[in-house]
Amino acid sequence: MVELRNLEDAHVDELSHVFAGWPKSRAQFIEYAEMVRAGTRDVIVAWSDSGPIGYLTIAWDSAYPPFAAAGIPEVVDFNVLALHRRRGVGATLMDEAEHRIARRSEHAGIGVGLNSDYGNAQRMYVKRGYIPDGAGVVLGGHPVAAGTIIALDDRPSLMFTKQL
């Protein structure tokens, strides 16, 4: 069974420990806790009996210019530990995120990486009704011009929206 909790300062060490093999630092989780206190971000953590198994954040003021201009909150930094994927943890986190966003906005936004590491997420977002925003590949918050050569790492993404 999965329990959802809001990020608290007391969770930082445990989250940084379980996500230590990822490019996630303790400092990042400390910053998220500060943002939660400031009201600029919600961080929803999925817990099992063994501890945290996933989380996502909602940026109430998106850094992506088209979302910011339209007042669309963005789901950012969404991760579920590999052992707990395909068991509904991600869907449970997204259900809660969409519920929270719907209280403030008619739309939710999300970005997804392009390489195969993001294949499950790409499928999940489409199945949940997210559609591309039409900007094409985005890097650093801006569309990549046709013919531009870029590295296919974790930075380029497609941006999606969903009407709630």
C-alpha positions as a Markdown table, in Angstrom:
| # | Residue | x | y | z |
|---|---|---|---|---|
| 1 | Met | 0.0 | 0.0 | 0.0 |
| 2 | Val | 1.2 | 3.5 | -0.9 |
| 3 | Glu | 0.8 | 6.5 | 1.4 |
| 4 | Leu | 1.2 | 10.0 | 0.1 |
| 5 | Arg | 2.9 | 12.6 | 2.3 |
| 6 | Asn | 3.9 | 16.2 | 1.8 |
| 7 | Leu | 7.6 | 16.8 | 2.0 |
| 8 | Glu | 8.8 | 17.8 | 5.4 |
| 9 | Asp | 12.3 | 18.7 | 6.6 |
| 10 | Ala | 12.4 | 15.3 | 8.4 |
| 11 | His | 12.2 | 13.5 | 5.1 |
| 12 | Val | 15.2 | 15.1 | 3.4 |
| 13 | Asp | 17.8 | 12.6 | 4.6 |
| 14 | Glu | 15.7 | 9.6 | 3.8 |
| 15 | Leu | 14.9 | 10.8 | 0.3 |
| 16 | Ser | 18.5 | 11.8 | -0.4 |
| 17 | His | 19.6 | 8.3 | 0.8 |
| 18 | Val | 17.1 | 6.3 | -1.3 |
| 19 | Phe | 17.7 | 8.4 | -4.4 |
| 20 | Ala | 21.5 | 8.5 | -3.9 |
| 21 | Gly | 22.2 | 6.6 | -7.1 |
| 22 | Trp | 20.3 | 9.2 | -9.1 |
| 23 | Pro | 21.5 | 12.7 | -9.9 |
| 24 | Lys | 19.6 | 13.9 | -6.8 |
| 25 | Ser | 21.5 | 15.6 | -4.0 |
| 26 | Arg | 20.6 | 16.3 | -0.4 |
| 27 | Ala | 20.8 | 20.0 | -1.2 |
| 28 | Gln | 18.1 | 19.6 | -3.9 |
| 29 | Phe | 15.7 | 18.1 | -1.3 |
| 30 | Ile | 16.6 | 20.8 | 1.2 |
| 31 | Glu | 15.8 | 23.4 | -1.5 |
| 32 | Tyr | 12.5 | 21.6 | -2.2 |
| 33 | Ala | 11.6 | 21.7 | 1.5 |
| 34 | Glu | 12.3 | 25.5 | 1.5 |
| 35 | Met | 10.1 | 25.9 | -1.6 |
| 36 | Val | 7.3 | 24.0 | 0.2 |
| 37 | Arg | 7.5 | 26.3 | 3.2 |
| 38 | Ala | 7.5 | 29.4 | 0.8 |
| 39 | Gly | 4.4 | 28.0 | -1.0 |
| 40 | Thr | 6.1 | 28.1 | -4.4 |
| 41 | Arg | 6.1 | 24.3 | -4.8 |
| 42 | Asp | 4.3 | 21.2 | -3.6 |
| 43 | Val | 6.3 | 18.0 | -3.1 |
| 44 | Ile | 4.3 | 14.8 | -2.8 |
| 45 | Val | 6.2 | 11.8 | -1.6 |
| 46 | Ala | 5.0 | 8.2 | -2.0 |
| 47 | Trp | 5.9 | 5.9 | 0.9 |
| 48 | Ser | 5.7 | 2.2 | 1.5 |
| 49 | Asp | 6.5 | 0.3 | 4.6 |
| 50 | Ser | 10.2 | 0.4 | 3.6 |
| 51 | Gly | 10.2 | 4.2 | 3.3 |
| 52 | Pro | 10.0 | 6.7 | 0.4 |
| 53 | Ile | 9.6 | 5.1 | -3.1 |
| 54 | Gly | 8.8 | 8.0 | -5.3 |
| 55 | Tyr | 8.0 | 11.7 | -5.4 |
| 56 | Leu | 7.0 | 14.5 | -7.7 |
| 57 | Thr | 6.9 | 18.2 | -7.4 |
| 58 | Ile | 4.4 | 20.8 | -8.6 |
| 59 | Ala | 6.0 | 24.2 | -9.6 |
| 60 | Trp | 3.1 | 26.7 | -9.1 |
| 61 | Asp | 5.0 | 29.2 | -11.2 |
| 62 | Ser | 6.5 | 27.2 | -14.1 |
| 63 | Ala | 10.0 | 28.1 | -15.4 |
| 64 | Tyr | 8.8 | 27.2 | -18.9 |
| 65 | Pro | 7.9 | 30.6 | -20.4 |
| 66 | Pro | 4.7 | 29.5 | -22.2 |
| 67 | Phe | 3.3 | 27.8 | -19.1 |
| 68 | Ala | 4.3 | 30.7 | -16.9 |
| 69 | Ala | 2.6 | 33.2 | -19.3 |
| 70 | Ala | -0.6 | 31.1 | -19.2 |
| 71 | Gly | -0.5 | 30.4 | -15.5 |
| 72 | Ile | -0.1 | 26.7 | -16.0 |
| 73 | Pro | 1.4 | 24.9 | -13.0 |
| 74 | Glu | 4.0 | 22.3 | -14.0 |
| 75 | Val | 4.7 | 18.8 | -12.6 |
| 76 | Val | 8.5 | 18.8 | -12.4 |
| 77 | Asp | 11.0 | 16.2 | -11.2 |
| 78 | Phe | 8.8 | 13.1 | -11.1 |
| 79 | Asn | 10.6 | 9.9 | -10.0 |
| 80 | Val | 9.6 | 6.4 | -8.8 |
| 81 | Leu | 12.3 | 3.9 | -7.7 |
| 82 | Ala | 12.7 | 1.1 | -10.4 |
| 83 | Leu | 11.5 | -1.7 | -8.0 |
| 84 | His | 8.2 | 0.1 | -7.5 |
| 85 | Arg | 7.4 | 1.0 | -11.1 |
| 86 | Arg | 4.4 | -0.4 | -13.0 |
| 87 | Arg | 2.6 | -0.9 | -9.7 |
| 88 | Gly | 0.5 | 2.2 | -9.7 |
| 89 | Val | 2.8 | 4.4 | -7.7 |
| 90 | Gly | 3.3 | 6.9 | -10.5 |
| 91 | Ala | -0.4 | 7.0 | -11.3 |
| 92 | Thr | -1.2 | 7.6 | -7.6 |
| 93 | Leu | 1.3 | 10.5 | -7.5 |
| 94 | Met | -0.1 | 12.0 | -10.7 |
| 95 | Asp | -3.7 | 11.6 | -9.5 |
| 96 | Glu | -2.9 | 13.7 | -6.4 |
| 97 | Ala | -0.9 | 16.2 | -8.4 |
| 98 | Glu | -3.7 | 16.7 | -10.8 |
| 99 | His | -6.2 | 17.0 | -8.0 |
| 100 | Arg | -4.1 | 19.8 | -6.4 |
| 101 | Ile | -3.5 | 21.6 | -9.6 |
| 102 | Ala | -7.2 | 21.5 | -10.5 |
| 103 | Arg | -7.9 | 23.6 | -7.4 |
| 104 | Arg | -5.9 | 26.4 | -9.0 |
| 105 | Ser | -5.9 | 25.9 | -12.7 |
| 106 | Glu | -7.8 | 24.4 | -15.6 |
| 107 | His | -4.6 | 23.0 | -17.0 |
| 108 | Ala | -1.6 | 21.0 | -15.9 |
| 109 | Gly | 1.8 | 21.0 | -17.6 |
| 110 | Ile | 4.6 | 18.5 | -17.7 |
| 111 | Gly | 7.8 | 18.0 | -19.6 |
| 112 | Val | 9.3 | 14.6 | -20.6 |
| 113 | Gly | 12.7 | 13.6 | -21.8 |
| 114 | Leu | 13.1 | 12.2 | -25.3 |
| 115 | Asn | 15.4 | 9.2 | -24.9 |
| 116 | Ser | 14.3 | 5.7 | -24.1 |
| 117 | Asp | 14.9 | 6.2 | -20.3 |
| 118 | Tyr | 11.6 | 8.2 | -20.4 |
| 119 | Gly | 9.6 | 5.7 | -22.4 |
| 120 | Asn | 7.4 | 4.6 | -19.5 |
| 121 | Ala | 6.7 | 8.3 | -18.6 |
| 122 | Gln | 6.0 | 9.2 | -22.3 |
| 123 | Arg | 3.3 | 6.5 | -22.5 |
| 124 | Met | 1.9 | 7.3 | -19.1 |
| 125 | Tyr | 1.3 | 11.0 | -19.9 |
| 126 | Val | -0.3 | 10.2 | -23.3 |
| 127 | Lys | -2.6 | 7.6 | -21.6 |
| 128 | Arg | -3.6 | 10.2 | -19.0 |
| 129 | Gly | -4.6 | 12.7 | -21.7 |
| 130 | Tyr | -1.6 | 14.9 | -21.9 |
| 131 | Ile | -0.9 | 16.4 | -25.4 |
| 132 | Pro | 2.2 | 18.1 | -26.7 |
| 133 | Asp | 2.1 | 21.9 | -26.5 |
| 134 | Gly | 3.3 | 22.2 | -30.1 |
| 135 | Ala | 6.6 | 23.8 | -29.4 |
| 136 | Gly | 8.6 | 20.7 | -30.5 |
| 137 | Val | 11.8 | 19.8 | -28.7 |
| 138 | Val | 12.5 | 22.2 | -25.9 |
| 139 | Leu | 15.9 | 22.9 | -24.4 |
| 140 | Gly | 16.5 | 25.3 | -21.6 |
| 141 | Gly | 12.9 | 26.5 | -21.8 |
| 142 | His | 13.1 | 27.4 | -25.5 |
| 143 | Pro | 12.2 | 25.5 | -28.7 |
| 144 | Val | 15.1 | 24.0 | -30.6 |
| 145 | Ala | 15.4 | 25.3 | -34.1 |
| 146 | Ala | 15.1 | 22.7 | -37.0 |
| 147 | Gly | 18.6 | 21.5 | -38.0 |
| 148 | Thr | 20.2 | 22.2 | -34.6 |
| 149 | Ile | 22.4 | 19.4 | -33.3 |
| 150 | Ile | 21.9 | 18.7 | -29.6 |
| 151 | Ala | 22.9 | 15.9 | -27.2 |
| 152 | Leu | 20.1 | 13.5 | -26.4 |
| 153 | Asp | 20.7 | 13.5 | -22.7 |
| 154 | Asp | 18.3 | 14.4 | -19.9 |
| 155 | Arg | 17.9 | 18.1 | -20.9 |
| 156 | Pro | 15.8 | 18.2 | -24.1 |
| 157 | Ser | 12.2 | 17.5 | -23.6 |
| 158 | Leu | 8.7 | 17.7 | -25.1 |
| 159 | Met | 6.2 | 19.8 | -23.1 |
| 160 | Phe | 2.7 | 18.5 | -22.6 |
| 161 | Thr | -0.5 | 20.0 | -21.2 |
| 162 | Lys | -3.8 | 18.5 | -20.0 |
| 163 | Gln | -7.1 | 20.1 | -19.4 |
| 164 | Leu | -8.3 | 19.1 | -16.0 |
